[in-house]
Amino acid sequence: MNIEEFEKEFKKLGNGYRTKDVDKFNKTLIKSKTDVSFLKDVILEKQEYHRTYFQVSLALLDTIDKKLEFIEENFDKLQDWWHVDQLPQFVNKGLEFDLAYKKAKLYIEHDNPFVRRWAYVMFITKFSKESDKFDLILKLFREDNEYYVIMAEAWLISYLAMYNPDKTLEYLKSKPLKYEIVGKSIQKICDSYRVDDSYKKKFKEIRKLYKI
């Protein structure tokens, strides 16, 4: 397959396609083991192809090491929040905490803010519920001035609060990060239906500590 053939098939999805339509199309490419590397140079210009490039390419790699290496080779293609937030579903299977943690410690130092976002997002759905990993995950948090990194940190903290509310309360009470990050974290915690209202009240009270 080449770009012309791909575009012809993609257009069959129609202008009002949904993510599940793209996923169904991508599964046919994965089943036929189609090499979609020809999309690499066009996905930032044609954003509708971005998901296909990553989903298909990652599915055709047989080890988690190769998958992460592929993502790293394409860090320059991560230029939006949704470029990052789709990645966990493509690599979570087979990703172990130790490897994710080792990689995240490198990613949080990267110049690209969306790579730094990835460092936090990769822990949200798979590892945030594991209580024995809580203290290690806390060590990843850094001060950051980029909005999409701050929001990723807040998102991860809100997930930690779902599963370890008392520990998360103590962490935020210690004023470990600037209020811009903590405030966004509390907002996300309070927006969550998976955090009890009694805890939400306690998290809101933390805001007072940052005004002293």
N, CA, C and O of each residue as an XYZ file, in Angstrom:
848
protein
N       0.849     -1.199      0.000
C       0.000      0.000      0.000
C       0.878      1.239      0.000
O       1.931      1.259      0.637
N       0.449      2.270     -0.711
C       1.135      3.557     -0.693
C       0.150      4.634     -0.234
O      -1.010      4.334      0.052
N       0.602      5.867     -0.165
C      -0.236      6.942      0.364
C      -1.493      7.153     -0.470
O      -2.562      7.429      0.075
N      -1.372      7.026     -1.770
C      -2.535      7.229     -2.637
C      -3.596      6.156     -2.385
O      -4.785      6.459     -2.291
N      -3.158      4.911     -2.277
C      -4.085      3.814     -2.022
C      -4.711      3.953     -0.630
O      -5.898      3.691     -0.437
N      -3.889      4.368      0.324
C      -4.390      4.560      1.680
C      -5.471      5.631      1.711
O      -6.537      5.419      2.288
N      -5.208      6.764      1.104
C      -6.163      7.865      1.126
C      -7.480      7.474      0.457
O      -8.553      7.895      0.889
N      -7.391      6.683     -0.578
C      -8.600      6.222     -1.261
C      -9.462      5.386     -0.315
O     -10.683      5.537     -0.284
N      -8.821      4.503      0.454
C      -9.550      3.655      1.389
C     -10.060      4.459      2.586
O     -11.170      4.231      3.068
N      -9.247      5.393      3.057
C      -9.631      6.196      4.216
C     -10.846      7.060      3.901
O     -11.706      7.264      4.758
N     -10.915      7.556      2.697
C     -12.035      8.415      2.302
C     -13.371      7.677      2.360
O     -14.424      8.307      2.462
N     -13.332      6.359      2.296
C     -14.558      5.578      2.361
C     -15.226      5.680      3.737
O     -16.401      5.347      3.895
N     -14.447      6.153      4.743
C     -15.021      6.336      6.079
C     -16.005      7.497      6.103
O     -16.859      7.581      6.985
N     -15.877      8.398      5.117
C     -16.776      9.554      5.050
C     -16.306     10.708      5.903
O     -15.400     10.553      6.722
N     -16.905     11.846      5.720
C     -16.495     13.050      6.461
C     -16.894     13.018      7.930
O     -16.259     13.672      8.757
N     -17.927     12.274      8.258
C     -18.403     12.250      9.641
C     -17.954     11.030     10.421
O     -18.648     10.587     11.336
N     -16.808     10.487     10.071
C     -16.342      9.274     10.739
C     -16.080      9.520     12.219
O     -15.802     10.641     12.645
N     -16.175      8.441     12.987
C     -15.909      8.484     14.416
C     -14.649      7.667     14.716
O     -14.157      6.923     13.868
N     -14.139      7.822     15.942
C     -12.926      7.101     16.312
C     -13.100      5.608     16.112
O     -12.177      4.937     15.650
N     -14.269      5.072     16.452
C     -14.474      3.633     16.303
C     -14.446      3.215     14.838
O     -14.117      2.070     14.526
N     -14.794      4.152     13.922
C     -14.696      3.846     12.495
C     -13.236      3.723     12.082
O     -12.862      2.835     11.316
N     -12.418      4.638     12.607
C     -10.987      4.604     12.309
C     -10.368      3.340     12.893
O      -9.549      2.692     12.240
N     -10.754      2.983     14.122
C     -10.216      1.785     14.763
C     -10.574      0.529     13.965
O      -9.754     -0.378     13.826
N     -11.772      0.482     13.457
C     -12.193     -0.669     12.653
C     -11.368     -0.749     11.375
O     -10.940     -1.827     10.962
N     -11.152      0.404     10.758
C     -10.315      0.472      9.555
C      -8.891      0.048      9.885
O      -8.268     -0.707      9.139
N      -8.384      0.542     11.010
C      -7.018      0.211     11.410
C      -6.843     -1.286     11.669
O      -5.788     -1.849     11.379
N      -7.869     -1.922     12.210
C      -7.784     -3.356     12.484
C      -7.609     -4.167     11.206
O      -6.947     -5.205     11.204
N      -8.207     -3.686     10.120
C      -8.020     -4.389      8.836
C      -6.576     -4.257      8.367
O      -6.016     -5.185      7.784
N      -5.980     -3.098      8.625
C      -4.579     -2.889      8.258
C      -3.650     -3.752      9.114
O      -2.659     -4.300      8.632
N      -4.001     -3.855     10.394
C      -3.199     -4.683     11.300
C      -3.302     -6.154     10.903
O      -2.303     -6.873     10.884
N      -4.503     -6.586     10.592
C      -4.720     -7.983     10.210
C      -3.929     -8.344      8.965
O      -3.404     -9.452      8.854
N      -3.844     -7.403      8.024
C      -3.106     -7.653      6.776
C      -1.630     -7.291      6.904
O      -0.875     -7.372      5.935
N      -1.222     -6.884      8.127
C       0.167     -6.513      8.420
C       0.685     -5.441      7.461
O       1.788     -5.540      6.925
N      -0.136     -4.424      7.264
C       0.211     -3.336      6.356
C       1.212     -2.377      6.989
O       1.000     -1.882      8.096
N       2.285     -2.127      6.287
C       3.286     -1.159      6.725
C       2.769      0.242      6.402
O       2.584      0.586      5.235
N       2.535      1.052      7.443
C       1.993      2.400      7.221
C       3.053      3.480      7.445
O       2.723      4.630      7.737
N       4.300      3.111      7.310
C       5.385      4.079      7.527
C       5.335      5.248      6.557
O       5.913      6.303      6.819
N       4.649      5.063      5.442
C       4.513      6.149      4.460
C       3.699      7.317      5.011
O       3.684      8.398      4.422
N       3.022      7.102      6.144
C       2.227      8.178      6.743
C       3.069      9.117      7.605
O       2.628     10.217      7.937
N       4.259      8.695      7.961
C       5.064      9.434      8.936
C       5.242     10.908      8.576
O       5.146     11.776      9.443
N       5.496     11.183      7.329
C       5.802     12.556      6.924
C       4.569     13.423      6.675
O       4.694     14.605      6.354
N       3.370     12.833      6.824
C       2.161     13.621      6.525
C       1.227     13.763      7.717
O       0.264     14.526      7.648
N       1.493     13.032      8.833
C       0.490     12.993      9.895
C       0.315     14.306     10.648
O      -0.739     14.532     11.243
N       1.319     15.172     10.636
C       1.121     16.459     11.297
C       0.329     17.413     10.408
O      -0.364     18.305     10.896
N       0.440     17.216      9.127
C      -0.339     18.025      8.181
C      -1.754     17.468      8.060
O      -2.721     18.225      7.977
N      -1.869     16.155      8.051
C      -3.166     15.491      7.932
C      -3.416     14.732      9.240
O      -3.140     13.538      9.357
N      -3.941     15.462     10.203
C      -4.100     14.936     11.555
C      -5.001     13.704     11.618
O      -4.880     12.893     12.536
N      -5.892     13.563     10.659
C      -6.804     12.431     10.679
C      -6.075     11.091     10.505
O      -6.642     10.034     10.781
N      -4.829     11.140     10.050
C      -4.059      9.916      9.858
C      -3.171      9.581     11.058
O      -2.551      8.519     11.109
N      -3.122     10.486     12.002
C      -2.196     10.340     13.131
C      -2.466      9.062     13.926
O      -1.539      8.317     14.243
N      -3.717      8.816     14.240
C      -4.075      7.635     15.030
C      -3.708      6.351     14.283
O      -3.197      5.406     14.883
N      -3.964      6.321     13.007
C      -3.652      5.131     12.213
C      -2.164      4.832     12.234
O      -1.756      3.683     12.403
N      -1.353      5.869     12.062
C       0.098      5.685     12.027
C       0.597      5.027     13.308
O       1.382      4.081     13.256
N       0.143      5.526     14.459
C       0.608      4.978     15.728
C      -0.068      3.644     16.059
O       0.603      2.698     16.471
N      -1.363      3.564     15.886
C      -2.075      2.354     16.272
C      -1.615      1.141     15.467
O      -1.359      0.077     16.032
N      -1.512      1.297     14.183
C      -1.121      0.174     13.323
C       0.358     -0.172     13.523
O       0.716     -1.338     13.686
N       1.198      0.845     13.508
C       2.638      0.596     13.652
C       2.955     -0.091     14.969
O       3.752     -1.029     15.002
N       2.340      0.366     16.059
C       2.607     -0.223     17.368
C       2.063     -1.645     17.473
O       2.673     -2.501     18.112
N       0.926     -1.892     16.850
C       0.330     -3.229     16.897
C       1.193     -4.261     16.181
O       1.173     -5.441     16.530
N       1.942     -3.821     15.191
C       2.759     -4.743     14.407
C       4.128     -5.013     15.024
O       4.893     -5.834     14.518
N       4.433     -4.318     16.119
C       5.685     -4.565     16.832
C       5.445     -5.615     17.909
O       4.420     -5.576     18.590
N       6.369     -6.547     18.072
C       6.097     -7.720     18.903
C       6.570     -7.641     20.345
O       6.310     -8.560     21.122
N       7.265     -6.559     20.728
C       7.683     -6.435     22.133
C       7.416     -5.024     22.631
O       7.357     -4.076     21.848
N       7.255     -4.898     23.934
C       7.002     -3.584     24.514
C       8.213     -2.675     24.349
O       8.062     -1.461     24.213
N       9.402     -3.248     24.359
C      10.608     -2.441     24.151
C      10.603     -1.797     22.771
O      10.957     -0.628     22.620
N      10.205     -2.557     21.784
C      10.141     -2.031     20.419
C       9.054     -0.960     20.297
O       9.216      0.023     19.575
N       7.951     -1.164     21.008
C       6.864     -0.193     20.961
C       7.297      1.145     21.543
O       7.059      2.200     20.955
N       7.942      1.087     22.717
C       8.411      2.323     23.348
C       9.500      2.991     22.513
O       9.559      4.217     22.426
N      10.347      2.188     21.908
C      11.394      2.728     21.040
C      10.764      3.447     19.848
O      11.236      4.506     19.435
N       9.696      2.866     19.296
C       8.997      3.505     18.178
C       8.427      4.850     18.595
O       8.552      5.835     17.868
N       7.799      4.894     19.768
C       7.254      6.160     20.262
C       8.365      7.188     20.421
O       8.204      8.348     20.044
N       9.482      6.763     20.977
C      10.609      7.674     21.177
C      11.146      8.206     19.847
O      11.520      9.374     19.741
N      11.179      7.345     18.848
C      11.644      7.757     17.522
C      10.683      8.750     16.876
O      11.041      9.452     15.930
N       9.474      8.799     17.393
C       8.453      9.683     16.837
C       8.022     10.769     17.821
O       6.913     11.295     17.724
N       8.895     11.099     18.763
C       8.577     12.149     19.722
C       8.235     13.465     19.028
O       7.418     14.237     19.530
N       8.849     13.724     17.888
C       8.577     14.975     17.175
C       7.176     15.006     16.590
O       6.715     16.056     16.142
N       6.495     13.868     16.589
C       5.125     13.791     16.080
C       4.093     13.993     17.187
O       2.889     14.011     16.928
N       4.568     14.145     18.415
C       3.668     14.414     19.541
C       3.603     15.920     19.733
O       4.460     16.506     20.394
N       2.602     16.535     19.164
C       2.488     17.990     19.206
C       1.103     18.457     19.628
O       0.714     19.597     19.374
N       0.370     17.571     20.271
C      -0.955     17.931     20.770
C      -1.291     16.964     21.893
O      -0.728     15.872     21.968
N      -2.206     17.364     22.767
C      -2.545     16.512     23.906
C      -3.122     15.175     23.457
O      -2.828     14.143     24.060
N      -3.941     15.181     22.404
C      -4.583     13.930     22.008
C      -3.603     12.999     21.312
O      -3.840     11.792     21.253
N      -2.506     13.535     20.782
C      -1.450     12.684     20.242
C      -0.912     11.776     21.346
O      -0.574     10.617     21.110
N      -0.843     12.327     22.549
C      -0.290     11.621     23.705
C      -1.332     10.716     24.356
O      -1.047      9.561     24.671
N      -2.523     11.238     24.552
C      -3.509     10.546     25.384
C      -4.063      9.276     24.752
O      -4.697      8.470     25.434
N      -3.831      9.091     23.459
C      -4.271      7.863     22.805
C      -3.252      6.725     22.980
O      -3.585      5.556     22.785
N      -2.027      7.069     23.343
C      -0.954      6.079     23.362
C      -1.121      4.942     24.373
O      -0.807      3.800     24.038
N      -1.600      5.203     25.594
C      -1.687      4.099     26.561
C      -2.457      2.887     26.049
O      -2.065      1.750     26.313
N      -3.538      3.115     25.325
C      -4.333      1.976     24.858
C      -3.577      1.119     23.847
O      -3.948     -0.028     23.598
N      -2.511      1.681     23.264
C      -1.725      0.934     22.287
C      -0.539      0.207     22.907
O       0.028     -0.694     22.288
N      -0.160      0.589     24.124
C       1.040     -0.019     24.731
C       0.821     -0.597     26.128
O       1.713     -1.260     26.657
N      -0.343     -0.365     26.740
C      -0.552     -0.815     28.115
C      -0.385     -2.327     28.280
O       0.132     -2.798     29.293
N      -0.824     -3.069     27.285
C      -0.679     -4.518     27.360
C       0.805     -4.871     27.286
O       1.478     -4.591     26.294
N       1.285     -5.475     28.330
C       2.690     -5.876     28.348
C       3.623     -4.864     28.988
O       4.793     -5.166     29.223
N       3.121     -3.657     29.275
C       3.958     -2.646     29.893
C       4.020     -2.872     31.397
O       2.997     -2.823     32.080
N       5.209     -3.118     31.908
C       5.408     -3.329     33.332
C       5.845     -2.027     34.004
O       6.420     -1.143     33.370
N       5.558     -1.935     35.303
C       5.809     -0.690     36.027
C       7.276     -0.283     35.985
O       7.586      0.881     35.733
N       8.165     -1.211     36.225
C       9.587     -0.866     36.302
C      10.088     -0.223     35.020
O      10.835      0.755     35.061
N       9.682     -0.767     33.885
C      10.096     -0.197     32.607
C       9.456      1.169     32.396
O      10.125      2.108     31.963
N       8.168      1.286     32.698
C       7.471      2.566     32.544
C       8.132      3.635     33.412
O       8.312      4.774     32.982
N       8.488      3.258     34.627
C       9.093      4.209     35.572
C      10.471      4.654     35.091
O      10.816      5.834     35.155
N      11.237      3.705     34.617
C      12.572      4.016     34.097
C      12.477      4.999     32.938
O      13.247      5.956     32.862
N      11.536      4.759     32.042
C      11.355      5.633     30.883
C      10.828      7.003     31.304
O      11.281      8.031     30.800
N       9.870      7.012     32.229
C       9.251      8.269     32.654
C      10.269      9.219     33.255
O      10.179     10.429     33.049
N      11.225      8.698     33.986
C      12.253      9.550     34.598
C      13.081     10.272     33.538
O      13.617     11.351     33.787
N      13.179      9.674     32.369
C      13.865     10.328     31.251
C      12.929     11.302     30.538
O      13.329     12.409     30.176
N      11.701     10.884     30.346
C      10.741     11.697     29.590
C      10.427     13.026     30.266
O      10.216     14.033     29.591
N      10.396     13.032     31.605
C      10.025     14.270     32.297
C      11.087     15.357     32.151
O      10.850     16.507     32.520
N      12.242     15.005     31.621
C      13.306     15.981     31.401
C      13.370     16.438     29.951
O      14.233     17.241     29.597
N      12.482     15.947     29.115
C      12.524     16.221     27.680
C      12.105     17.652     27.364
O      11.301     18.244     28.084
N      12.653     18.202     26.288
C      12.309     19.567     25.872
C      10.879     19.685     25.352
O      10.244     20.730     25.497
N      10.379     18.615     24.750
C       9.031     18.628     24.190
C       8.013     18.466     25.323
O       8.011     17.432     25.991
N       7.150     19.455     25.554
C       6.186     19.351     26.661
C       5.230     18.179     26.518
O       4.713     17.674     27.515
N       4.987     17.738     25.279
C       4.063     16.622     25.100
C       4.730     15.284     25.403
O       4.049     14.296     25.678
N       6.048     15.253     25.354
C       6.778     14.080     25.844
C       6.710     14.061     27.370
O       6.536     13.004     27.976
N       6.847     15.228     27.980
C       6.715     15.301     29.436
C       5.292     14.919     29.856
O       5.105     14.271     30.886
N       4.308     15.308     29.083
C       2.930     14.893     29.368
C       2.824     13.364     29.325
O       2.174     12.755     30.176
N       3.460     12.760     28.341
C       3.444     11.310     28.196
C       4.021     10.624     29.435
O       3.554      9.556     29.829
N       5.033     11.237     30.046
C       5.653     10.667     31.238
C       4.638     10.459     32.354
O       4.772      9.520     33.139
N       3.628     11.313     32.438
C       2.593     11.193     33.469
C       1.396     10.374     32.994
O       0.853      9.565     33.745
N       0.995     10.586     31.758
C      -0.193      9.915     31.224
C      -0.020      8.396     31.221
O      -0.991      7.666     31.418
N       1.193      7.919     31.004
C       1.405      6.474     30.909
C       1.102      5.747     32.220
O       0.985      4.521     32.228
N       0.972      6.491     33.339
C       0.686      5.867     34.637
C      -0.789      5.936     35.023
O      -1.200      5.275     35.976
N      -1.579      6.704     34.319
C      -2.915      7.044     34.802
C      -3.842      5.839     34.925
O      -4.372      5.587     36.007
N      -4.045      5.107     33.868
C      -5.064      4.055     33.920
C      -4.534      2.718     34.413
O      -5.293      1.918     34.960
N      -3.255      2.466     34.229
C      -2.731      1.139     34.551
C      -2.117      1.034     35.937
O      -2.298      0.020     36.610
N      -1.400      2.049     36.376
C      -0.615      1.925     37.605
C      -1.111      2.775     38.774
O      -0.681      2.563     39.908
N      -1.997      3.724     38.525
C      -2.416      4.635     39.598
C      -3.183      3.924     40.705
O      -3.259      4.433     41.823
N      -3.750      2.764     40.416
C      -4.531      2.039     41.418
C      -3.673      1.129     42.292
O      -4.173      0.548     43.255
N      -2.393      1.001     41.968
C      -1.524      0.097     42.709
C      -0.903      0.832     43.908
O       0.016      1.634     43.748
N      -1.412      0.548     45.087
C      -1.008      1.265     46.297
C       0.487      1.162     46.576
O       1.093      2.107     47.082
N       1.079      0.024     46.249
C       2.498     -0.156     46.536
C       3.398      0.665     45.614
O       4.603      0.775     45.839
N       2.791      1.241     44.567
C       3.561      2.077     43.640
C       3.372      3.570     43.925
O       4.001      4.415     43.287
N       2.506      3.883     44.880
C       2.107      5.263     45.138
C       3.301      6.182     45.412
O       3.441      7.225     44.773
N       4.151      5.803     46.348
C       5.275      6.666     46.741
C       6.263      6.875     45.598
O       6.822      7.962     45.450
N       6.476      5.851     44.800
C       7.382      5.988     43.654
C       6.819      6.946     42.617
O       7.548      7.769     42.063
N       5.530      6.839     42.357
C       4.904      7.730     41.378
C       5.012      9.184     41.837
O       5.240     10.078     41.022
N       4.849      9.418     43.129
C       4.955     10.787     43.647
C       6.309     11.415     43.323
O       6.403     12.626     43.121
N       7.345     10.599     43.273
C       8.687     11.110     43.018
C       8.864     11.617     41.587
O       9.854     12.281     41.280
N       7.921     11.308     40.728
C       8.008     11.749     39.336
C       7.583     13.208     39.148
O       7.993     13.859     38.187
N       6.768     13.714     40.061
C       6.195     15.042     39.855
C       7.259     16.131     39.918
O       8.132     16.129     40.786
N       7.158     17.057     38.976
C       8.085     18.175     38.857
C       7.298     19.466     38.635
O       6.172     19.451     38.136
N       7.908     20.561     39.011
C       7.346     21.859     38.645
C       7.433     22.001     37.124
O       8.436     21.625     36.518
N       6.404     22.533     36.526
C       6.404     22.721     35.077
C       5.551     23.938     34.746
O       4.575     24.233     35.436
N       5.927     24.632     33.694
C       5.180     25.838     33.312
C       4.268     25.625     32.114
O       3.489     26.508     31.756
N       4.366     24.449     31.493
C       3.563     24.185     30.307
C       2.178     23.670     30.698
O       2.056     22.734     31.487
N       1.145     24.287     30.141
C      -0.225     23.974     30.507
C      -0.542     22.483     30.372
O      -1.123     21.892     31.282
N      -0.166     21.873     29.249
C      -0.548     20.486     29.012
C       0.216     19.502     29.891
O      -0.236     18.378     30.106
N       1.362     19.919     30.394
C       2.086     19.089     31.364
C       1.437     19.235     32.731
O       1.229     18.247     33.436
N       1.121     20.461     33.100
C       0.445     20.721     34.376
C      -0.866     19.933     34.459
O      -1.183     19.341     35.491
N      -1.614     19.937     33.366
C      -2.890     19.228     33.364
C      -2.707     17.723     33.451
O      -3.541     17.031     34.035
N      -1.622     17.205     32.875
C      -1.342     15.769     32.982
C      -0.988     15.405     34.425
O      -1.420     14.370     34.932
N      -0.204     16.256     35.078
C       0.140     16.021     36.477
C      -1.124     16.030     37.338
O      -1.308     15.171     38.201
N      -1.978     17.002     37.095
C      -3.233     17.106     37.853
C      -4.122     15.894     37.600
O      -4.771     15.388     38.516
N      -4.145     15.442     36.375
C      -4.950     14.273     35.994
C      -4.459     13.027     36.736
O      -5.257     12.262     37.277
N      -3.144     12.835     36.754
C      -2.588     11.678     37.452
C      -2.836     11.768     38.956
O      -3.191     10.770     39.583
N      -2.656     12.940     39.533
C      -2.915     13.105     40.962
C      -4.375     12.799     41.290
O      -4.667     12.211     42.331
N      -5.283     13.190     40.415
C      -6.703     12.910     40.663
C      -6.978     11.406     40.639
O      -7.838     10.917     41.372
N      -6.256     10.687     39.807
C      -6.412      9.227     39.785
C      -5.818      8.584     41.036
O      -6.379      7.630     41.576
N      -4.696      9.103     41.488
C      -4.119      8.604     42.734
C      -5.096      8.817     43.892
O      -5.205      7.986     44.794
N      -5.803      9.949     43.846
C      -6.774     10.260     44.900
C      -7.962      9.310     44.891
O      -8.568      9.071     45.935
N      -8.302      8.768     43.731
C      -9.419      7.823     43.650
C      -9.114      6.561     44.450
O      -9.991      6.009     45.115
N      -7.878      6.117     44.379
C      -7.509      4.835     44.978
C      -6.787      4.972     46.316
O      -6.803      4.054     47.136
N      -6.153      6.129     46.530
C      -5.435      6.366     47.784
C      -5.725      7.788     48.284
O      -4.820      8.621     48.329
N      -6.971      8.069     48.656
C      -7.346      9.439     49.024
C      -6.585      9.990     50.238
O      -6.181     11.152     50.243
N      -6.393      9.160     51.254
C      -5.711      9.649     52.459
C      -4.253      9.996     52.169
O      -3.762     11.039     52.602
N      -3.569      9.131     51.446
C      -2.173      9.394     51.102
C      -2.046     10.622     50.201
O      -1.109     11.408     50.338
N      -2.986     10.776     49.290
C      -2.949     11.914     48.377
C      -3.213     13.213     49.136
O      -2.611     14.246     48.842
N      -4.109     13.155     50.102
C      -4.369     14.318     50.953
C      -3.099     14.758     51.670
O      -2.764     15.943     51.688
N      -2.405     13.810     52.252
C      -1.177     14.133     52.979
C      -0.117     14.698     52.041
O       0.619     15.619     52.396
N      -0.052     14.142     50.860
C       0.924     14.623     49.878
C       0.654     16.080     49.516
O       1.568     16.904     49.546
N      -0.569     16.397     49.183
C      -0.894     17.769     48.773
C      -0.794     18.745     49.944
O      -0.470     19.916     49.749
N      -1.071     18.268     51.153
C      -0.933     19.127     52.334
C       0.515     19.541     52.572
O       0.777     20.586     53.168
N       1.444     18.730     52.110
C       2.865     19.020     52.313
C       3.381     20.107     51.364
O       4.552     20.484     51.411
N       2.484     20.604     50.501
C       2.821     21.682     49.554
C       4.038     21.318     48.696
O       5.026     22.051     48.661
N       3.951     20.174     48.005
C       5.098     19.688     47.234
C       5.288     20.397     45.901
O       6.378     20.380     45.328
N       4.218     21.020     45.410
C       4.242     21.646     44.093
C       3.569     23.013     44.168
O       2.867     23.321     45.131
N       3.789     23.816     43.153
C       3.168     25.132     43.129
C       1.648     24.997     43.040
O       1.122     23.973     42.604
N       0.963     26.052     43.462
C      -0.490     25.986     43.553
C      -1.153     25.765     42.195
O      -2.234     25.180     42.120
N      -0.518     26.226     41.132
C      -1.120     26.042     39.804
C      -1.362     24.565     39.519
O      -2.382     24.202     38.932
N      -0.433     23.718     39.929
C      -0.588     22.276     39.729
C      -1.538     21.685     40.761
O      -2.422     20.900     40.420
N      -1.356     22.062     42.024
C      -2.191     21.522     43.100
C      -3.650     21.948     42.923
O      -4.566     21.149     43.115
N      -3.853     23.214     42.555
C      -5.216     23.701     42.353
C      -5.940     22.957     41.254
O      -7.114     22.616     41.395
N      -5.234     22.700     40.143
C      -5.833     21.931     39.049
C      -6.118     20.500     39.502
O      -7.119     19.905     39.102
N      -5.238     19.953     40.334
C      -5.443     18.596     40.846
C      -6.713     18.524     41.687
O      -7.523     17.611     41.529
N      -6.877     19.490     42.575
C      -8.062     19.518     43.433
C      -9.327     19.682     42.594
O     -10.356     19.065     42.871
N      -9.234     20.511     41.579
C     -10.386     20.703     40.695
C     -10.784     19.390     40.030
O     -11.967     19.056     39.969
N      -9.799     18.645     39.533
C     -10.097     17.372     38.875
C     -10.624     16.345     39.878
O     -11.515     15.559     39.557
N     -10.077     16.355     41.075
C     -10.550     15.443     42.119
C     -12.018     15.727     42.436
O     -12.824     14.807     42.575
N     -12.346     16.994     42.545
C     -13.718     17.378     42.889
C     -14.693     17.148     41.739
O     -15.900     17.038     41.952
N     -14.164     17.076     40.522
C     -15.014     16.793     39.361
C     -15.264     15.296     39.186
O     -16.133     14.888     38.415
N     -14.498     14.488     39.907
C     -14.579     13.039     39.735
C     -15.746     12.442     40.512
O     -15.949     12.767     41.682
N     -16.501     11.583     39.872
C     -17.602     10.896     40.555
C     -17.080      9.686     41.335
O     -17.843      9.013     42.029
N     -15.780      9.415     41.217
C     -15.197      8.246     41.878
C     -14.497      8.615     43.191
O     -13.878      7.768     43.835
N     -14.605      9.878     43.571
C     -14.077     10.318     44.862
C     -15.258     10.723     45.735
O     -16.108     11.505     45.310
N     -15.313     10.194     46.951
C     -16.425     10.462     47.862
C     -16.499     11.941     48.225
O     -15.470     12.607     48.335
N     -17.710     12.454     48.409
C     -17.916     13.875     48.712
C     -17.221     14.296     50.005
O     -16.772     15.435     50.131
N     -17.133     13.380     50.959
C     -16.469     13.717     52.218
C     -14.990     13.996     51.989
O     -14.406     14.848     52.657
N     -14.391     13.289     51.055
C     -12.992     13.538     50.718
C     -12.841     14.804     49.883
O     -11.881     15.557     50.045
N     -13.783     15.027     49.004
C     -13.725     16.241     48.182
C     -13.668     17.493     49.070
O     -12.951     18.450     48.777
N     -14.439     17.461     50.154
C     -14.439     18.587     51.090
C     -13.061     18.774     51.703
O     -12.595     19.903     51.857
N     -12.404     17.668     52.055
C     -11.067     17.736     52.645
C     -10.045     18.269     51.643
O      -9.152     19.037     52.001
N     -10.185     17.858     50.396
C      -9.258     18.346     49.368
C      -9.451     19.850     49.127
O      -8.478     20.579     48.939
N     -10.676     20.299     49.134
C     -10.946     21.728     48.944
C     -10.310     22.568     50.051
O      -9.849     23.685     49.812
N     -10.292     22.014     51.264
C      -9.728     22.746     52.399
C      -8.219     22.955     52.257
O      -7.656     23.864     52.867
N      -7.575     22.123     51.462
C      -6.138     22.243     51.244
C      -5.790     23.579     50.598
O      -4.700     24.109     50.813
N      -6.696     24.114     49.821
C      -6.445     25.378     49.126
C      -6.051     26.492     50.094
O      -5.277     27.385     49.749
N      -6.595     26.427     51.307
C      -6.308     27.453     52.301
C      -4.817     27.461     52.667
O      -4.250     28.514     52.960
N      -4.197     26.295     52.647
C      -2.791     26.193     53.008
C      -1.887     26.956     52.045
O      -0.801     27.404     52.413
N      -2.352     27.093     50.816
C      -1.547     27.759     49.798
C      -1.768     29.263     49.779
O      -1.110     29.991     49.036
N      -2.688     29.711     50.592
C      -2.992     31.149     50.651
C      -2.360     31.807     51.880
O      -2.463     33.015     52.093
N      -1.700     30.958     52.682
C      -1.040     31.496     53.881
C       0.260     32.185     53.509
O       0.957     32.700     54.382
